[in-house]
Amino acid sequence: MSKTRVAVLFGGRSPEHDVSIVSGLQALNALDSTKYEGFPVYIAGDGAWFTGDALRNRANYIPGEEARKNLVRVDLDLSANKGQLIPRSKGGFFAKKPEPIGFDVALLAFHGNIGEDGQIQGVFETANVPYTGARTMASTILMDKAITKRAFAGRGIGMLPDAVVNRPATGLIPDKASLEEALRNIAFPVIVKPAHLGSSIGVAKAEDIDTVRQVLPSIFKFDTQAIIEPFVENLVEYNVAVRRENGAVVTSAIERPKRQSDLLDFKTKYMSGGSKKTGGGKQPGASSQGMLSLTRDINPDIPAGLENSIRQWASEAFQAVNGTGAPRIDFLSNEKTGEVWLNEVNPCPGSFGYFLWEAAAKPVLFTALLDQLIEEAKVCHRAAQLPSDPTPVDARLFKR
């Protein structure tokens, strides 16, 4: 049997571009080579799509202008009804037209906006190509922290109150009066964060309204909205991933990140430890040093009631958006009171959260996790097919 051709896409026009590269290369290396023929498709920060063997090597990132000359610039064929990348010709008018690069499934390893938020998913829906992870609507909802809360309202899931502040039409600082009105029901101190970004980018603590105004410009450089919530005292985080297995919703191991301060910034989360090894693979314990250098407790000792709430709420959130893929759902807790709140959902967590599945009650290796995501992509694609002419007979206005 021929192998399934898997295009592994990563990068993108996102503040989390670099982390996406790491996740993409990890996934490419972890694919089962007996079943899949994987190849990299890198989307640069300017939106250009490239492929080529040089993109398999982490040392070649980020490719500059000279390096790009040795790569193949490609575009996704939206009309082929199959996975097909069209190389851009480098020759003149009479140059031989390059052959399309075909593939069966797109494995999406994007983080952040313009990649994880439904936009790329919509492109593959338009092209009618199987793709992994959350569907377009779920991706859009889950990458918007405020809309996520509205979607989960009434389901019994604990969530903090919030206020949403839009980037001003001019400048980056809202006027004080409108900000005070938006925050009238939220007590200080507060946490201010982008509404559509992850990885702790732009997150800040504010003790008063003036501090909120000071930190908003750094958020509005990367996002159009900020979300503001009460600061959680005695903060401890719990994260758990969710997916479907044989039709049932299952949860991963729970992780509890260790912190030395109130907030964990982006570089601490992804760069501490100094190792550049790209991890994840086909053997137990093949962990990424870059992603796991943040010290964390896997399957920590926590009260049974708290663990049950986390797993139940994570499963409920996943089902609320007809979840697919293997999102990681993050919770905040006051360690002294035992209160817990759903913080956010990551449709495509860093490294696909493979280390959480390796440590699950029923361990699943990274290679097997990717296998399941690819098979799910095929199932979702088949289920979404419409007739070749989707216009009902009674609605046809033109001759067929």
PLY file of the C-alpha trace (Angstrom):
ply
format ascii 1.0
element vertex 400
property float x
property float y
property float z
element edge 399
property int vertex1
property int vertex2
end_header
0.00 0.00 0.00
1.17 3.52 -0.75
1.93 5.76 2.16
-0.32 8.65 3.14
1.28 11.93 2.12
1.19 14.37 5.05
1.96 18.05 4.62
3.08 19.38 8.02
2.32 23.10 8.12
3.79 25.53 10.64
5.07 29.07 11.14
2.54 31.67 10.03
1.81 35.33 10.62
1.56 35.01 14.38
3.48 36.22 17.45
3.84 32.50 18.21
5.55 31.85 14.86
8.78 30.48 16.36
7.09 28.06 18.75
5.01 26.80 15.84
8.23 25.90 14.01
9.33 23.80 16.98
5.98 21.98 17.16
5.92 21.41 13.40
9.39 19.88 13.30
8.61 17.70 16.31
5.51 16.37 14.55
7.38 15.83 11.29
10.04 13.79 13.09
7.46 11.78 15.07
5.33 10.58 12.14
5.26 6.83 11.64
7.48 6.43 8.56
5.94 3.04 7.77
2.52 4.68 7.19
3.22 8.29 6.30
5.40 10.28 3.98
5.67 13.65 5.68
7.15 16.84 4.31
7.41 20.38 5.72
5.42 23.38 4.55
6.68 26.55 6.21
4.60 29.72 6.19
6.91 32.67 6.71
6.09 35.70 8.79
5.17 37.62 5.65
2.67 34.92 4.63
4.72 33.23 1.89
4.48 29.42 1.70
7.63 27.33 1.16
8.63 23.69 1.02
11.93 21.91 0.61
14.19 19.44 2.41
16.22 22.25 4.01
13.14 23.06 6.09
13.50 19.75 7.95
16.56 21.11 9.78
15.94 23.41 12.72
19.32 25.05 12.16
18.01 26.59 8.92
15.42 28.77 10.64
14.38 31.44 10.10
15.34 31.36 6.36
16.39 34.75 5.06
16.23 36.10 1.53
19.25 34.12 0.34
18.08 30.84 1.91
14.65 31.25 0.34
16.23 30.94 -3.11
16.92 27.27 -2.38
13.34 26.61 -1.27
10.23 26.06 -3.36
7.62 28.81 -3.08
4.18 27.22 -3.28
0.50 28.09 -3.22
-2.41 25.89 -2.17
-4.69 24.96 -5.05
-8.18 25.86 -3.81
-9.97 24.32 -6.80
-8.44 20.85 -7.04
-10.72 19.14 -4.48
-7.57 17.39 -3.28
-4.39 18.35 -1.52
-2.23 20.07 -4.08
0.51 22.67 -3.77
1.41 24.58 -6.90
5.09 25.63 -7.12
5.72 29.09 -8.45
7.80 28.98 -11.60
11.27 30.49 -11.29
11.82 30.53 -15.05
10.69 32.85 -17.81
7.61 32.75 -19.97
8.72 29.62 -21.82
9.92 27.73 -18.72
8.45 24.29 -18.12
5.46 24.43 -15.81
6.42 22.82 -12.46
4.53 19.73 -11.35
2.03 20.08 -8.48
3.03 18.65 -5.11
0.25 16.38 -3.95
-0.67 15.37 -0.39
-3.49 13.57 1.37
-3.75 15.30 4.75
-2.63 18.63 6.20
-1.22 18.31 9.71
-1.58 21.79 11.21
0.98 22.83 13.83
0.09 26.50 14.16
-0.11 28.48 17.38
-1.82 31.82 17.82
-3.79 33.97 15.43
-3.85 33.49 11.65
-3.24 29.77 12.03
-4.87 28.39 15.16
-7.90 30.66 15.03
-9.89 29.21 12.14
-8.35 31.17 9.28
-6.08 28.41 7.98
-8.75 25.84 8.79
-11.16 27.78 6.58
-8.63 27.71 3.74
-8.48 23.91 3.87
-12.27 23.69 4.11
-12.44 25.81 0.94
-9.87 23.56 -0.75
-11.81 20.48 0.46
-8.70 18.90 1.96
-8.52 16.85 5.20
-6.80 18.71 8.04
-6.07 17.90 11.66
-7.30 19.58 14.81
-10.33 21.70 15.66
-12.78 22.59 12.90
-13.10 26.16 11.65
-15.89 27.30 13.97
-14.42 25.67 17.07
-10.99 27.13 16.29
-12.46 30.61 15.98
-14.40 30.35 19.23
-11.60 28.82 21.29
-8.96 31.32 20.21
-11.12 34.17 21.48
-11.00 34.08 25.29
-14.09 36.26 25.68
-16.21 34.35 23.14
-15.06 31.07 24.71
-16.61 32.15 28.01
-19.86 33.08 26.30
-19.95 29.69 24.52
-19.51 27.82 27.82
-21.98 29.94 29.81
-24.77 27.94 31.42
-22.84 24.66 31.38
-21.79 24.77 35.01
-18.13 25.43 34.20
-16.40 27.76 36.66
-15.17 30.94 34.96
-13.94 34.29 36.24
-15.86 37.48 35.45
-14.25 39.56 32.73
-14.29 42.81 30.80
-13.31 43.17 27.15
-11.54 46.30 25.95
-11.21 47.07 22.24
-8.18 48.73 20.70
-9.03 52.40 20.10
-9.64 53.58 16.56
-6.70 55.92 17.00
-3.74 55.38 19.31
-3.24 52.49 21.70
-4.56 53.87 24.99
-8.32 53.96 25.76
-9.62 57.02 27.55
-9.78 56.64 31.30
-13.53 57.21 31.64
-14.51 54.44 29.22
-12.01 52.06 30.83
-13.41 52.76 34.30
-16.91 52.04 32.98
-15.77 48.73 31.47
-14.16 47.68 34.76
-16.90 48.85 37.08
-17.79 45.30 38.18
-14.25 43.94 38.53
-12.18 44.52 41.65
-8.45 45.24 41.60
-5.87 43.81 41.30
-6.57 42.46 37.83
-4.87 40.48 35.10
-4.73 42.11 31.67
-4.07 39.88 28.65
-4.66 39.68 24.89
-8.00 38.16 23.96
-6.62 36.09 21.08
-3.04 35.12 21.94
-1.57 32.37 24.09
1.76 31.44 25.70
1.45 34.26 28.25
2.31 36.85 25.59
1.44 40.34 26.84
-0.01 39.19 30.19
0.35 41.75 32.98
-0.90 42.34 36.52
-2.37 45.76 37.34
-3.16 47.24 40.75
-5.13 50.23 39.46
-6.70 51.81 36.40
-3.60 53.81 35.53
-1.49 50.66 35.38
-4.09 49.04 33.11
-3.74 51.98 30.73
0.04 51.62 30.82
0.08 47.94 29.87
-2.64 48.01 27.19
-0.43 49.50 24.41
1.90 46.47 24.49
-1.14 44.22 24.05
-2.73 46.31 21.32
0.42 46.05 19.22
-0.40 42.37 18.71
-4.14 42.08 19.30
-7.31 44.07 18.70
-8.83 43.23 22.08
-7.73 42.80 25.67
-9.54 40.79 28.31
-9.36 41.81 31.96
-10.11 39.49 34.87
-9.69 39.52 38.66
-6.26 38.43 39.87
-6.35 34.98 41.50
-4.61 34.89 44.88
-2.53 31.84 45.87
-2.46 30.95 42.20
-1.77 27.45 40.96
-2.42 26.26 37.39
-3.65 22.91 36.16
-3.64 21.89 32.50
-5.24 18.86 30.87
-5.65 17.80 27.24
-8.77 16.25 25.72
-9.51 14.18 22.60
-11.85 11.51 21.28
-10.95 7.85 21.25
-13.34 5.39 19.63
-16.11 7.94 20.00
-15.55 8.59 23.71
-14.04 11.76 25.18
-10.85 11.01 27.10
-8.54 13.24 29.13
-4.76 13.20 29.51
-2.52 13.43 32.51
-2.88 16.67 34.45
0.12 18.97 34.70
0.77 21.61 37.35
3.38 24.12 36.21
5.72 25.30 38.95
6.17 29.03 39.25
8.62 31.30 40.99
6.50 34.38 40.48
2.87 35.33 40.03
3.07 35.12 36.27
4.97 32.91 33.88
6.34 34.83 30.92
6.80 33.55 27.41
10.58 33.05 27.51
10.45 31.19 30.82
7.83 28.85 29.39
9.65 28.05 26.16
13.33 29.00 26.43
14.57 28.14 29.92
17.06 25.31 30.10
18.95 26.32 26.99
18.54 23.06 25.08
17.77 23.27 21.37
16.93 19.61 20.94
13.72 18.98 19.07
11.94 16.29 21.03
8.90 14.15 20.80
8.97 10.86 19.01
8.16 7.23 18.67
9.63 5.94 21.92
8.41 6.46 25.52
9.95 9.41 27.27
11.36 11.04 24.14
10.49 14.41 25.61
11.32 17.81 24.19
13.81 19.53 26.44
12.76 22.91 25.07
9.12 22.46 26.01
9.63 20.56 29.24
12.44 22.68 30.65
9.72 24.49 32.55
9.62 22.43 35.73
6.20 20.97 36.23
4.46 18.22 38.15
2.77 15.62 35.98
-0.19 13.92 37.66
0.29 15.89 40.88
-1.43 15.02 44.13
-4.61 17.10 44.18
-7.92 16.62 45.99
-10.17 14.13 44.23
-12.99 16.65 44.00
-10.75 19.21 42.32
-9.41 16.66 39.83
-12.93 15.52 39.00
-14.02 19.11 38.33
-11.04 19.75 36.06
-11.60 16.61 34.02
-15.38 17.03 33.90
-15.23 20.69 32.89
-12.52 20.00 30.30
-14.67 17.27 28.76
-17.76 19.49 28.86
-15.90 22.37 27.18
-14.60 20.04 24.47
-18.06 18.71 23.70
-19.61 22.18 23.79
-17.83 23.06 20.54
-18.07 19.57 19.04
-14.36 19.29 19.68
-11.82 17.54 17.49
-8.05 17.37 17.72
-6.38 17.28 21.12
-6.72 20.74 22.69
-5.21 21.55 26.07
-7.53 23.23 28.55
-5.96 25.39 31.23
-7.41 26.08 34.67
-6.61 28.57 37.43
-7.05 27.70 41.09
-6.77 29.41 44.45
-4.69 26.85 46.32
-5.98 27.91 49.74
-9.70 28.02 48.97
-9.73 25.19 46.43
-11.71 27.30 43.95
-11.00 26.57 40.30
-11.85 28.35 37.03
-11.39 27.50 33.38
-8.81 29.94 32.04
-8.47 29.22 28.33
-8.48 26.53 25.65
-5.51 25.94 23.36
-6.84 24.30 20.16
-3.30 23.23 19.19
-1.06 23.21 22.28
2.72 23.40 22.04
4.21 20.07 20.92
0.59 18.92 20.58
0.75 18.28 24.35
2.21 14.85 23.60
3.92 14.58 26.98
0.53 14.80 28.69
-0.67 11.81 26.68
2.49 9.81 27.33
1.76 10.18 31.06
-1.99 9.48 30.80
-3.67 6.59 32.62
-3.65 4.85 29.25
-0.34 6.09 27.75
-0.32 7.23 24.14
3.00 7.95 22.43
3.44 11.01 20.22
3.54 8.87 17.07
0.24 7.19 17.99
-1.31 10.55 18.90
-0.45 11.95 15.47
-1.79 8.80 13.86
-5.12 9.31 15.62
-5.27 12.99 14.64
-4.62 12.12 10.99
-7.27 9.41 10.97
-9.72 11.80 12.61
-8.97 14.36 9.90
-9.95 11.84 7.24
-13.17 10.95 9.07
-14.17 14.61 9.48
-13.44 15.25 5.82
-15.60 12.36 4.65
-18.45 13.45 6.90
-18.37 16.99 5.49
-18.70 16.06 1.83
-21.56 17.50 -0.19
-22.94 16.46 -3.59
-20.85 17.57 -6.57
-23.66 20.01 -7.34
-24.83 21.18 -3.88
-27.71 23.28 -5.24
-31.06 21.48 -4.66
-33.08 20.88 -7.82
-35.84 23.26 -6.67
-33.30 26.03 -6.10
-31.61 25.86 -9.48
-32.02 28.99 -11.57
-29.67 28.04 -14.39
-29.48 25.18 -16.83
-27.37 22.21 -15.77
0 1
1 2
2 3
3 4
4 5
5 6
6 7
7 8
8 9
9 10
10 11
11 12
12 13
13 14
14 15
15 16
16 17
17 18
18 19
19 20
20 21
21 22
22 23
23 24
24 25
25 26
26 27
27 28
28 29
29 30
30 31
31 32
32 33
33 34
34 35
35 36
36 37
37 38
38 39
39 40
40 41
41 42
42 43
43 44
44 45
45 46
46 47
47 48
48 49
49 50
50 51
51 52
52 53
53 54
54 55
55 56
56 57
57 58
58 59
59 60
60 61
61 62
62 63
63 64
64 65
65 66
66 67
67 68
68 69
69 70
70 71
71 72
72 73
73 74
74 75
75 76
76 77
77 78
78 79
79 80
80 81
81 82
82 83
83 84
84 85
85 86
86 87
87 88
88 89
89 90
90 91
91 92
92 93
93 94
94 95
95 96
96 97
97 98
98 99
99 100
100 101
101 102
102 103
103 104
104 105
105 106
106 107
107 108
108 109
109 110
110 111
111 112
112 113
113 114
114 115
115 116
116 117
117 118
118 119
119 120
120 121
121 122
122 123
123 124
124 125
125 126
126 127
127 128
128 129
129 130
130 131
131 132
132 133
133 134
134 135
135 136
136 137
137 138
138 139
139 140
140 141
141 142
142 143
143 144
144 145
145 146
146 147
147 148
148 149
149 150
150 151
151 152
152 153
153 154
154 155
155 156
156 157
157 158
158 159
159 160
160 161
161 162
162 163
163 164
164 165
165 166
166 167
167 168
168 169
169 170
170 171
171 172
172 173
173 174
174 175
175 176
176 177
177 178
178 179
179 180
180 181
181 182
182 183
183 184
184 185
185 186
186 187
187 188
188 189
189 190
190 191
191 192
192 193
193 194
194 195
195 196
196 197
197 198
198 199
199 200
200 201
201 202
202 203
203 204
204 205
205 206
206 207
207 208
208 209
209 210
210 211
211 212
212 213
213 214
214 215
215 216
216 217
217 218
218 219
219 220
220 221
221 222
222 223
223 224
224 225
225 226
226 227
227 228
228 229
229 230
230 231
231 232
232 233
233 234
234 235
235 236
236 237
237 238
238 239
239 240
240 241
241 242
242 243
243 244
244 245
245 246
246 247
247 248
248 249
249 250
250 251
251 252
252 253
253 254
254 255
255 256
256 257
257 258
258 259
259 260
260 261
261 262
262 263
263 264
264 265
265 266
266 267
267 268
268 269
269 270
270 271
271 272
272 273
273 274
274 275
275 276
276 277
277 278
278 279
279 280
280 281
281 282
282 283
283 284
284 285
285 286
286 287
287 288
288 289
289 290
290 291
291 292
292 293
293 294
294 295
295 296
296 297
297 298
298 299
299 300
300 301
301 302
302 303
303 304
304 305
305 306
306 307
307 308
308 309
309 310
310 311
311 312
312 313
313 314
314 315
315 316
316 317
317 318
318 319
319 320
320 321
321 322
322 323
323 324
324 325
325 326
326 327
327 328
328 329
329 330
330 331
331 332
332 333
333 334
334 335
335 336
336 337
337 338
338 339
339 340
340 341
341 342
342 343
343 344
344 345
345 346
346 347
347 348
348 349
349 350
350 351
351 352
352 353
353 354
354 355
355 356
356 357
357 358
358 359
359 360
360 361
361 362
362 363
363 364
364 365
365 366
366 367
367 368
368 369
369 370
370 371
371 372
372 373
373 374
374 375
375 376
376 377
377 378
378 379
379 380
380 381
381 382
382 383
383 384
384 385
385 386
386 387
387 388
388 389
389 390
390 391
391 392
392 393
393 394
394 395
395 396
396 397
397 398
398 399
